[in-house]
Amino acid sequence: MKILNEFKDFAIKGNVIDMAIGIIIGGAFGKIVSSVVNDVIMPPVGILIGGMDFSNLSIKLKEAVAATATSPAIPAVVMKYGLFINHVIDFAIIASIMFMIIKLMNKIKRQAEEVPVLAEATEEVLLLREMRDLMKEKSESTD
């Protein structure tokens, strides 16, 4: 029972729930970024480099072997470096966006934490303070 209670305490803590929500949102965000890269960014880049589609770039390491009566077909061994390029671009975009979001959050947090620094008291403020102090003295002396 002790292990079950410990697990329940662990699973119910806010950090685990926050992490689960972050993972779910991150997965959905990753799909959006992948679509932006594959469907919006890569086509113009492909046109700029002569109409080439990165996702189709590959090197065939071993030819496919056709099926025979005694052995099944063996597919070709292919190194798909074009897909790797797409994933690197995905990562760069996600990292850039996350950097900008965190930078914005830190800026907002700093602004909220900043305490306004009072400037030197003006002559009017000094006069008002002096009047306040005199009124205090007068009220204390009459009591």
Stockholm file with secondary structure:
# STOCKHOLM 1.0

chainA/1-143         MKILNEFKDFAIKGNVIDMAIGIIIGGAFGKIVSSVVNDVIMPPVGILIGGMDFSNLSIKLKEAVAATATSPAIPAVVMKYGLFINHVIDFAIIASIMFMIIKLMNKIKRQAEEVPVLAEATEEVLLLREMRDLMKEKSESTD
#=GR chainA/1-143 SS CHHHHHHHHHHHSHHHHHHHHHHHHHHHHHHHHHHIIIIIIHHHHHHHTTSCCGGGCCEEEECCBCCCSSSCCBCCEEECHHHHHHHHHHHHHHHHHHHHHHHHHHHHHHHHHCCCCCCCCCHHHHHHHHHHHHHHHHHHHHC
#=GC SS_cons         CHHHHHHHHHHHSHHHHHHHHHHHHHHHHHHHHHHIIIIIIHHHHHHHTTSCCGGGCCEEEECCBCCCSSSCCBCCEEECHHHHHHHHHHHHHHHHHHHHHHHHHHHHHHHHHCCCCCCCCCHHHHHHHHHHHHHHHHHHHHC
//
